[in-house]
Amino acid sequence: MVTPMYEPFQQQPPNLVNQYADDRVLRSFLHRVLPAAVLAQVAPELMTMGDRAGGELYRLQLADRRNEPTLTQWNAWGERVDEIELSPLWRRAAHLAAEYGLVALPYEQTYGPTSRLIQFALAYLFHPSTDVYTCPLAMSDGAARTLLRAGDPALIERALPRLTSRDPARCWTSGQWMTELSGGSDVGRSETIARPAPDGSWRLYGRKWFSSATTGQIALARPDGGAPGARGLTLFYVELRDADGRLQGIQVNRLKDKLGTRKVPTAELHLEGAPARLVGALAGGVRAIVPMLQVTRIWNSVMAAATMRRGIALARDYARRRIAFDVPLSRQPLHVETLAALQTEFEGAFHLSFLVAGLLGADEVGTADEQQTRLLRVLPSVAKLTTGRQVVEVLSEVIEAFGGAGYVEDTGLPALLRDAHVLPIWEGTTNVLALDTLRALAQPGTWEAIIGLAAHTSAGIADPELAAAGRQACAALAHARRWFDTAGARPQIERGARRLALTIGRSLELALLIAHAAWSLAQERDGRARIAAVRFARSPIDLIADDDHDDLALADDQPLPVG
Ligand SMILES: Cc1cc2nc3c(=O)[nH]c(=O)nc-3n(C[C@H](O)[C@H](O)[C@H](O)COP(=O)(O)OP(=O)(O)OC[C@H]3O[C@@H](n4cnc5c(N)ncnc54)[C@H](O)[C@@H]3O)c2cc1C
């Protein structure tokens, strides 16, 4: 036997433990907001999900890295079949999602208004280990709420028990087909045509440019039913396959070759007379689809927080294992500062997204007061756009925190950043949601609800630094409101919409961090949430710009004569 001349260095990879047990922020939040009896009842489920997320599913995710969905358009005998096969991780995820009731929970209402918080806590643990299986879950949840709101008893009876089933064999998922080649943000440009059939149903003809749940059983589509633009849009319910499993008047042209979300079978579809049923009123599509967008935007925000948390958990563990200049990275002051900054952003995003989840829960059981109802109109967009920007920045830093290893595919790390990058795009881009926020702010009482929330959550705080941070959050919101009231007409107000919406999002994150920090200091005798709040207060909160510049000169590189 040859004795090695030297002991080669072996770097240990980052490791995950039980993701519920390890998550101080989630545990502390649930401790604060859930009745003790409810928490005791759901803790075992959260614990097993945390165990799977850091164990079985995480290992499967790493092993599944190269597997992607495949589309078979023709069978051996020349028949058009358009079959999509999912990766092993997604098949396992589908099974577990049904069993844990990740869509079912809020419809079962076992835990009253807190059902939503429990659902989202489980989904938050599940999401980062299942390569965005939460995409079909979010849309299925949105479809269930949309159908309930539309109130068609036959459709509810047919689809709801399937969408909310805990039996993996019975459970359906739903997609949403809005985006067309002509427009995703501007769906008023949709070209799909709906034609009435003699039996009272409808047939859809057109091309859908992004369909992320093509393996689902139903879809809600928003084709053009008459008048031009968004006014003429109508919402339809489509079952993709007949009793023999054949696609009905639908062809899958191809799967998209995407930057990330590689496990999500996003497809381009041709509708060639797909049978459809009307949901709600003719030409009332924009109003009818609102519940879907509200739900999917909240899922998006919670999943942004979950993605940040996963990246930080891996980076934190790695920092303990990686030595640089004779010291673990976890003891290098500048690396520690970098990780603390990421944790701060994550904690802000966590509290904002779960606040909105709680508002949805209160609305569903009818306990939401007037202020909460107004907040639910505006905050899904604000939370989605704020957390969508945060997650991309945080995950970019997470990759760097691993040095070269973060850039190497078989660590599994690059996929985190790629998957994060979809979160600001789908379900409304940052700009489109900022414009949506402008519309919500024009409704009476919206500003009062937002400012009231910040004032209430940061009131009566004894700790001087937290109290000062609370005043800062309220001052930023007051500034935002002044700007909104005086910005004048479009396009001036549109130009500042993103800064306005982000100021609201970050101010509320700060206020919520303060409220939680005060509770944690008093109840848990723990100072970590306080540090997060104080740190967050030092980050950019008030982004309102009162000055005016000629944007076109830069954006379009147009000449700008001076003098
Ligand atoms: C992985 C993935 C999966 C998807 N899955 C689905 C799905 O299942 N179903 C579905 O319907 N769609 C889906 N989409 C589509 C997605 O929702 C759209 O891509 C998104 O809404 C943007 O629309 P668009 O691509 O047409 O971009 P555009 O609308 O052309 O936007 C381009 C840019 O212009 C900006 N912009 C647009 N309008 C304005 C304005 N008025 N003011 C300022 N800026 C503006 C946008 O912010 C964006 O930066 C998916 C997308 C991706 C990436």
The ligand as an SDF file (V2000), in Angstrom:
LIG
                    3D

 53 58  0  0  0  0  0  0  0  0999 V2000
  -41.5480   30.6560  -16.6320 C   0  0  0  0  0  0  0  0  0  0  0  0
  -42.7750   31.4110  -17.0100 C   0  0  0  0  0  0  0  0  0  0  0  0
  -44.0090   30.8050  -16.8770 C   0  0  0  0  0  0  0  0  0  0  0  0
  -45.1810   31.4820  -17.2000 C   0  0  0  0  0  0  0  0  0  0  0  0
  -46.3800   30.8450  -17.0660 N   0  0  0  0  0  0  0  0  0  0  0  0
  -47.5200   31.4710  -17.4460 C   0  0  0  0  0  0  0  0  0  0  0  0
  -48.7930   30.8120  -17.3620 C   0  0  0  0  0  0  0  0  0  0  0  0
  -48.8920   29.6810  -16.8910 O   0  0  0  0  0  0  0  0  0  0  0  0
  -49.8870   31.4750  -17.7830 N   0  0  0  0  0  0  0  0  0  0  0  0
  -49.8270   32.7420  -18.2740 C   0  0  0  0  0  0  0  0  0  0  0  0
  -50.8490   33.2980  -18.6250 O   0  0  0  0  0  0  0  0  0  0  0  0
  -48.6430   33.3940  -18.3650 N   0  0  0  0  0  0  0  0  0  0  0  0
  -47.4910   32.7990  -17.9560 C   0  0  0  0  0  0  0  0  0  0  0  0
  -46.2740   33.4460  -18.0560 N   0  0  0  0  0  0  0  0  0  0  0  0
  -46.2280   34.7320  -18.7110 C   0  0  0  0  0  0  0  0  0  0  0  0
  -45.9860   35.9030  -17.7970 C   0  0  0  0  0  0  0  0  0  0  0  0
  -47.0720   36.1070  -16.9370 O   0  0  0  0  0  0  0  0  0  0  0  0
  -45.7060   37.1010  -18.7040 C   0  0  0  0  0  0  0  0  0  0  0  0
  -44.4760   36.8540  -19.3850 O   0  0  0  0  0  0  0  0  0  0  0  0
  -45.6230   38.3980  -17.9310 C   0  0  0  0  0  0  0  0  0  0  0  0
  -46.8980   38.7360  -17.4510 O   0  0  0  0  0  0  0  0  0  0  0  0
  -45.0920   39.5600  -18.8040 C   0  0  0  0  0  0  0  0  0  0  0  0
  -45.7750   39.6430  -20.0150 O   0  0  0  0  0  0  0  0  0  0  0  0
  -44.9620   39.7190  -21.3890 P   0  0  0  0  0  0  0  0  0  0  0  0
  -44.0330   38.5660  -21.4400 O   0  0  0  0  0  0  0  0  0  0  0  0
  -45.9150   39.8760  -22.5140 O   0  0  0  0  0  0  0  0  0  0  0  0
  -44.0660   41.0020  -21.2640 O   0  0  0  0  0  0  0  0  0  0  0  0
  -44.4780   42.5200  -21.7140 P   0  0  0  0  0  0  0  0  0  0  0  0
  -45.8590   42.8030  -21.2800 O   0  0  0  0  0  0  0  0  0  0  0  0
  -44.1490   42.6910  -23.1480 O   0  0  0  0  0  0  0  0  0  0  0  0
  -43.4690   43.3260  -20.8160 O   0  0  0  0  0  0  0  0  0  0  0  0
  -42.1390   43.6680  -21.2160 C   0  0  0  0  0  0  0  0  0  0  0  0
  -41.5980   44.7140  -20.2400 C   0  0  0  0  0  0  0  0  0  0  0  0
  -42.3710   45.8730  -20.3390 O   0  0  0  0  0  0  0  0  0  0  0  0
  -42.8000   46.3130  -19.0650 C   0  0  0  0  0  0  0  0  0  0  0  0
  -44.1140   46.9170  -19.2030 N   0  0  0  0  0  0  0  0  0  0  0  0
  -45.2200   46.4150  -19.8120 C   0  0  0  0  0  0  0  0  0  0  0  0
  -46.2170   47.3060  -19.7420 N   0  0  0  0  0  0  0  0  0  0  0  0
  -45.7510   48.3950  -19.1050 C   0  0  0  0  0  0  0  0  0  0  0  0
  -46.3010   49.6660  -18.7480 C   0  0  0  0  0  0  0  0  0  0  0  0
  -47.5530   49.9880  -19.0330 N   0  0  0  0  0  0  0  0  0  0  0  0
  -45.5080   50.5380  -18.0910 N   0  0  0  0  0  0  0  0  0  0  0  0
  -44.2430   50.2230  -17.7670 C   0  0  0  0  0  0  0  0  0  0  0  0
  -43.6650   49.0580  -18.0840 N   0  0  0  0  0  0  0  0  0  0  0  0
  -44.4100   48.1510  -18.7460 C   0  0  0  0  0  0  0  0  0  0  0  0
  -42.8420   45.0630  -18.2080 C   0  0  0  0  0  0  0  0  0  0  0  0
  -42.6600   45.3780  -16.8500 O   0  0  0  0  0  0  0  0  0  0  0  0
  -41.6530   44.2930  -18.7740 C   0  0  0  0  0  0  0  0  0  0  0  0
  -40.4780   44.6980  -18.1250 O   0  0  0  0  0  0  0  0  0  0  0  0
  -45.1030   32.7970  -17.6970 C   0  0  0  0  0  0  0  0  0  0  0  0
  -43.8460   33.4150  -17.8150 C   0  0  0  0  0  0  0  0  0  0  0  0
  -42.7070   32.7440  -17.4770 C   0  0  0  0  0  0  0  0  0  0  0  0
  -41.3780   33.4290  -17.6210 C   0  0  0  0  0  0  0  0  0  0  0  0
  1  2  1  0
  2  3  1  0
  2 52  2  0
  3  4  2  0
  4  5  1  0
  4 50  1  0
  5  6  2  0
  6  7  1  0
  6 13  1  0
  7  8  2  0
  7  9  1  0
  9 10  1  0
 10 11  2  0
 10 12  1  0
 12 13  2  0
 13 14  1  0
 14 15  1  0
 14 50  1  0
 15 16  1  0
 16 17  1  0
 16 18  1  0
 18 19  1  0
 18 20  1  0
 20 21  1  0
 20 22  1  0
 22 23  1  0
 23 24  1  0
 24 25  2  0
 24 26  1  0
 24 27  1  0
 27 28  1  0
 28 29  2  0
 28 30  1  0
 28 31  1  0
 31 32  1  0
 32 33  1  0
 33 34  1  0
 33 48  1  0
 34 35  1  0
 35 36  1  0
 35 46  1  0
 36 37  1  0
 36 45  1  0
 37 38  2  0
 38 39  1  0
 39 40  1  0
 39 45  2  0
 40 41  1  0
 40 42  2  0
 42 43  1  0
 43 44  2  0
 44 45  1  0
 46 47  1  0
 46 48  1  0
 48 49  1  0
 50 51  2  0
 51 52  1  0
 52 53  1  0
M  END
$$$$
